[in-house]
Structures are given as C-alpha cells and as structure tokens.
C-alpha cells in the first residue's frame, strides 16, 4: 500500500526518518520552516549504537571518512586528575564505532539519504485529524491530506502542540556552551573534566579541530550570559588538563538551555512524534541523535509491516521504543545528579565505581532495539 506521508522537520531526526521510510518503500514529503542556508554549527558525538542505526539506514559508508574515531572516554576531576576511563571501543565491539564530527557534515550525509527534495521555508500552520488521515495547512495557505504526519521538529515541536500530544518541554536547569576550537592543544580521547555543578567535555573531530561541550547548572530565572566566551573563561578558569589551552584558543561559543520532553503517548490517530519532539533529554549521555536514528529504523519497519492500519502501526512503534527511551532519560538524569554532587563526595566514589556504573549504562544500549 502506498502511504502519503509528511515529515515535518529537516534536522537530524527528520532526515533520518525520511531515510528510514524510503528504505521501507515509502516516498515521504519533507518540510522545514528554516531556510536551506541554515547550517548546524558545532560538533556531535555519535556512540556505537548511533553508528549501528546509521548502518541499518545505509548511511555508514559516507560517514566513514568524516570526523575522528573515539576509542576511550576519559573522566577527570576539575584539576585534570584521573577519575576513571571507559574503553568504548571494547564496549561497542560488534555494534559500531564511536565518532566525533561536525554537525554540518552529519547533516550533509543525512541529506544525501533523503532521496527527494526538502521543502525549506515551509511551516505547518495547522493540522486536523480526519477520518483515516490528517489535513495539513501550510503557511503558504496550501492544504494537503496525508495518511501519516510525523513530527520530527524538535523539543519545541509545533506538531506536538497542534496535535494535542503535550505541552512545552521542561527545563532541566542546565546552560550548555558549545564551541569548535582550531589550533588548540593535542587531545586524542573524549575527555570530561567534572567540576562543581559544571563540566567541560572536549573531543577531537579531525582536522586539528576540537569540539567542546561545557555546561553549568543554573536556576530557571538565570539569564543567558551576555558574553558567552567571557562566561566560559570565567567558569572554567581554574580547571586543569587541556582546558587552559582551549580557553586561550576559544573564539566563538553557542549558548543553549537544555530541557526534556516526557509524554504519555507519542501518537494520536495518524500523527506521530519522533526524536526530540517525543523524548528529548539533556545531552549528558550523548544519545539524542542515536535515539532519533533508532526511531527512524523502527518506524520504517513497523509501517512496512502494517501500512494498512497506520494507527495500529504507530502503537506498535511506541511499544518498541518507549521503554528504551525511558531508560535513556533515567540514565541521563542519574548522570546529571552525579555531576551535581559535591566533588569531595563524588570524585572518590567515581574513582572506585565510576567505570562500572557508566559502563553498565552503555551496555544496556548494546542490546538490539
């Protein structure tokens, strides 16, 4: 059966979803309200289960020359003293490689897999559930009917609101600072330095570039800093390891607030939410893209098996995905709570048990999805 499918959003989740649907034999329309000239900045870390899902989407080959392979995760205290290490190459053996790369490069790989045109500068103004489908009105005034609408439009999802599937995302109390540094110190491993309610993560992403991801816990009324570079330098001025040399090389910093999305259900009739629109978490576990890629694989599979009954296929999709995404959210919250414990208590505990605790979380994601 041929389904008329609309994917709303052409970020990581939307493009991966479109790819998963094409592999399953469908030809979805893809719309994005931002212009085509919008290029995602900073970098991204893809753990082994993200690589496995990309392989199932047939996108692993164009990814191989990009970025930098990550074999170890090194956790240090704020001064640069060792806490513990994770051999992620061994943990993900037989699953997939871990890689740090440019978000822009990843976006280009995903775009090559869509197999059709993305309609940019196109927003959904309204949608209406009708018998056996969804009527969609675009901001141009055009109206179209679809058998399925997939909201892949992120944490602040328009589709989530218009379908009545949930309210706004819930702030987690973190401010995140992202930057790509060129000409910084030599760093060969994914490295995290843990401070007091703050952390600084750095990883090589090829071409002598380092992707830096730092954060701090802040109250809901705390404004974003007027000068992000100055704030990062002030916040991490006493950190050791590679941080001082990175701060010297720092030129531009992106600022974001993190939040999470927790919903009772991800679908209503023939409308479905995927990726961050359905189950966003703080980025602590680096599983946002991986969960979106897994979503894309599973959605293609369930629709291929049950295209004659879309709502039933969507219920089957939720049944396969909900527990795993809940697990990721729980582990993310656990790591954030650990980060916010005072270093005097936390650091000795992590030296004793950090490797076991963090490795056990990742092993839970080694299992097939």
Secondary structure, DSSP 8 states (H G I E B T S, - for coil): ----EEEE--SHHHHHHHHHHHHTT---EEE-SS-TT----SEEEE-HHHHHHHHHTT-HHHHTTSSEEE-EEEEEETTS-EEEEEEHHHHTTTT--EEEEEHHHHHHHHHHHH-S-EE-S--EEEEEEETTEEEEEETTS-EEEESEEEE---TT-HHHHHTTS----EEEEEEEEEEEEES-----SEEEEE-SSEEEEEEE-STTEEEEEEEEE--TT----SSHHHHHHHHTTT--TTHHHHHHH----EEEEEEE---S-SEETTEEE-THHHH---GGGS-HHHHHHHHHHHHHHHHHH-TT-HHHHHHHHHHHHHHHHHHHHHHHHHHHHHHTS-HHHHHHHHHHHHHHHHHHHHHHHHS--
